[in-house]
């Protein structure tokens, strides 16, 4: 069975890793099993500091990741030589650094040759101002460059790896220059549902299963995710319908829509985001046929830090805007809030207008009531 035949399984595991970080290792292991590569994994590199690390590496000694980060990430000629990459790019290292040149480097002599690798290929899942996140295949000296089924497989996986990194980025899993691909989803209560091109649920995680079992905010009804509140139900249906529209010919980035959800007593109880996946769904079973993903976080805000985080995640406020909104809520006075943050009053007024635009409320009393609703849950 060729590598292409395993595409659906790999995509399923890839999307699982977006919300279940331990699945990153499973993804690398599956790639190791179905390709010619003798080593597989993920790499993060910061071009500002010229440092990086390897969150996952299969087929190499256990200490290889730590050694790379401590000693050799700044000498990685593959990252030093490649041109600026765009998110979604697929690269083959031999196109930029030939084997003869690689062998002249300390990176080869002291590190990669000891791992029995000489060629590589990578998918750029995320490229921001200073860093890059790659999914990689590595081959031994006699294995030659990535080609054939392996390269075709990587090209097909590319859009899905971009989606995965985008989802992880939205969840804060790639913050601090993508410091780790296995960060703390444990610190939040997050319910996740994958939605197929028909608008039906094709997979949910344990958090969503518990939320639906409770039924006070959402439930799965006839295969569809449905909000308890009738108004919320219409808005959620509309957001999902918009997210699953075909995107093959779209030139825009995948959309994300945020909305508030209420419980059976009409009290604000959660916020949701519906994220369109930016590539055509494949007609297979499992997550690989997902066209959108829905995140729901029950609101359980207990302190100002959590209030600020909730405002940022729900309404897209910057950290400074969220902090100012919380201060305004505490002081109920624009001047006092500005003074508490050491901000000029005219700058505070400008910031407040931006907050009004993003939250959709108008006037300080309405904003304070909104934050009251978050804080009292």
Order of alpha helices (4+ residues) and beta strands (2+ residues): alpha-alpha-beta-beta-alpha-alpha-beta-alpha-alpha-beta-beta-alpha-alpha-beta-beta-alpha-beta-beta-alpha-beta-beta-beta-alpha-alpha-alpha-alpha-alpha
